[in-house]
Amino acid sequence: MLKYNQQPRHYEIDRQYKFLINSFRTNTFIFKYPYTLTNYRRGINPVCALYEELQASLLRYNRTKFDVWLIEKCKELKSDIVTALEHDCIRIKLFMLRYEFSKPLESLLNKFVSYLTFFKFF
């Protein structure tokens, strides 16, 4: 087993990665709605949950009151969501360049870019 002092860069990357994930702008209280978050795993990014719920609401033939509320709420928050996603995408790219750490973050970046594209044209 490796000791802490043998691989300090590894621990620095791990610490910075955790900080990056926990400090996303998309993870703020503005986007946290209990009803959307309870349907998903604990710790999910609130914008990811909003995206999934919104996709489901748009595909339903008979919309419920919740679907109408969610669509209106996402239209109100559209500019905030787009700004937060753009900021987080830039931070992910900078992290990947700084630490040459791309495999785990590539999929997250691709998700955020698809969310960004969706909310820009919503």
VEXLO-430411 format. One record per residue (C-alpha): residue number from 1; residue in one letter; y, x, z. Coordinates in steps of 0.2 Angstrom, whole numbers, plus 2048, in hexadecimal, padded with zeros to 3 digits. Example, Ala and Ser with C-alpha at 12.3 -4.5 7.8 and 13.67 -1.06 7.14 Angstrom:
SITE | resi | resn | c2 | c1 | c3
SITE | 1 | A | 7EA | 83E | 827
SITE | 2 | S | 7FB | 844 | 824
END
This chain:
SITE | resi | resn | c2 | c1 | c3
SITE | 1 | M | 800 | 800 | 800
SITE | 2 | L | 811 | 806 | 7FC
SITE | 3 | K | 81E | 809 | 80A
SITE | 4 | Y | 82F | 803 | 809
SITE | 5 | N | 837 | 814 | 807
SITE | 6 | Q | 82C | 818 | 7F8
SITE | 7 | Q | 833 | 80A | 7ED
SITE | 8 | P | 844 | 806 | 7F2
SITE | 9 | R | 849 | 800 | 7E1
SITE | 10 | H | 83B | 7F3 | 7E1
SITE | 11 | Y | 841 | 7EB | 7F1
SITE | 12 | E | 853 | 7EC | 7EB
SITE | 13 | I | 84E | 7E2 | 7DB
SITE | 14 | D | 844 | 7D6 | 7E5
SITE | 15 | R | 853 | 7D3 | 7F1
SITE | 16 | Q | 85F | 7D1 | 7E3
SITE | 17 | Y | 854 | 7C5 | 7DA
SITE | 18 | K | 852 | 7BA | 7E9
SITE | 19 | F | 865 | 7BA | 7EB
SITE | 20 | L | 867 | 7B5 | 7D8
SITE | 21 | I | 85B | 7A7 | 7D9
SITE | 22 | N | 863 | 7A0 | 7EA
SITE | 23 | S | 875 | 7A2 | 7E4
SITE | 24 | F | 874 | 798 | 7D4
SITE | 25 | R | 883 | 78D | 7D1
SITE | 26 | T | 877 | 780 | 7CB
SITE | 27 | N | 86F | 780 | 7DC
SITE | 28 | T | 87F | 779 | 7E5
SITE | 29 | F | 880 | 769 | 7EF
SITE | 30 | I | 88A | 760 | 7E1
SITE | 31 | F | 87A | 75E | 7D7
SITE | 32 | K | 86F | 75A | 7E5
SITE | 33 | Y | 86A | 747 | 7E6
SITE | 34 | P | 85C | 743 | 7F1
SITE | 35 | Y | 853 | 737 | 7E6
SITE | 36 | T | 852 | 743 | 7D8
SITE | 37 | L | 84C | 751 | 7E3
SITE | 38 | T | 83E | 748 | 7EC
SITE | 39 | N | 834 | 746 | 7DC
SITE | 40 | Y | 833 | 759 | 7DA
SITE | 41 | R | 82D | 768 | 7E3
SITE | 42 | R | 837 | 76E | 7F2
SITE | 43 | G | 844 | 77B | 7EC
SITE | 44 | I | 846 | 775 | 7DA
SITE | 45 | N | 856 | 779 | 7D2
SITE | 46 | P | 860 | 768 | 7D3
SITE | 47 | V | 866 | 76A | 7C1
SITE | 48 | C | 854 | 76B | 7BC
SITE | 49 | A | 84F | 75B | 7C5
SITE | 50 | L | 85E | 752 | 7BE
SITE | 51 | Y | 859 | 758 | 7AC
SITE | 52 | E | 847 | 752 | 7AF
SITE | 53 | E | 84D | 741 | 7B6
SITE | 54 | L | 85A | 73F | 7A8
SITE | 55 | Q | 84D | 742 | 79B
SITE | 56 | A | 841 | 735 | 7A3
SITE | 57 | S | 84F | 729 | 7A4
SITE | 58 | L | 855 | 72B | 792
SITE | 59 | L | 843 | 728 | 78C
SITE | 60 | R | 840 | 718 | 796
SITE | 61 | Y | 841 | 708 | 78C
SITE | 62 | N | 846 | 6FD | 79B
SITE | 63 | R | 853 | 706 | 7A5
SITE | 64 | T | 854 | 703 | 7B8
SITE | 65 | K | 864 | 704 | 7C2
SITE | 66 | F | 860 | 716 | 7C7
SITE | 67 | D | 85E | 71B | 7B4
SITE | 68 | V | 870 | 714 | 7B1
SITE | 69 | W | 877 | 71C | 7C0
SITE | 70 | L | 86F | 72D | 7BC
SITE | 71 | I | 875 | 72C | 7AA
SITE | 72 | E | 887 | 728 | 7B0
SITE | 73 | K | 886 | 735 | 7BD
SITE | 74 | C | 881 | 743 | 7B1
SITE | 75 | K | 88F | 73E | 7A5
SITE | 76 | E | 89B | 740 | 7B4
SITE | 77 | L | 894 | 751 | 7B8
SITE | 78 | K | 891 | 757 | 7A7
SITE | 79 | S | 89F | 764 | 7A7
SITE | 80 | D | 89A | 76B | 7B8
SITE | 81 | I | 888 | 76C | 7B3
SITE | 82 | V | 88C | 775 | 7A3
SITE | 83 | T | 898 | 781 | 7AC
SITE | 84 | A | 88B | 785 | 7B9
SITE | 85 | L | 87D | 788 | 7AC
SITE | 86 | E | 888 | 793 | 7A2
SITE | 87 | H | 88C | 79E | 7B1
SITE | 88 | D | 87A | 79F | 7B7
SITE | 89 | C | 874 | 7A4 | 7A6
SITE | 90 | I | 881 | 7B2 | 7A5
SITE | 91 | R | 87B | 7B8 | 7B7
SITE | 92 | I | 869 | 7B7 | 7B1
SITE | 93 | K | 86D | 7C2 | 7A2
SITE | 94 | L | 877 | 7CE | 7AC
SITE | 95 | F | 868 | 7D0 | 7B9
SITE | 96 | M | 85C | 7D3 | 7AB
SITE | 97 | L | 867 | 7E0 | 7A3
SITE | 98 | R | 86A | 7E9 | 7B4
SITE | 99 | Y | 858 | 7EA | 7BA
SITE | 100 | E | 84F | 7E9 | 7AA
SITE | 101 | F | 845 | 7DA | 7B1
SITE | 102 | S | 842 | 7CE | 7A4
SITE | 103 | K | 831 | 7C6 | 7A5
SITE | 104 | P | 833 | 7BA | 7B4
SITE | 105 | L | 845 | 7B6 | 7AF
SITE | 106 | E | 843 | 7B3 | 79D
SITE | 107 | S | 83A | 7A2 | 79F
SITE | 108 | L | 848 | 79D | 7AC
SITE | 109 | L | 856 | 7A2 | 7A0
SITE | 110 | N | 84D | 798 | 792
SITE | 111 | K | 84C | 789 | 79D
SITE | 112 | F | 85F | 78A | 7A1
SITE | 113 | V | 864 | 78D | 78F
SITE | 114 | S | 85A | 77D | 78A
SITE | 115 | Y | 862 | 773 | 799
SITE | 116 | L | 873 | 77A | 793
SITE | 117 | T | 870 | 774 | 781
SITE | 118 | F | 86B | 763 | 787
SITE | 119 | F | 879 | 760 | 793
SITE | 120 | K | 886 | 767 | 786
SITE | 121 | F | 881 | 759 | 77A
SITE | 122 | F | 87D | 74C | 786
END
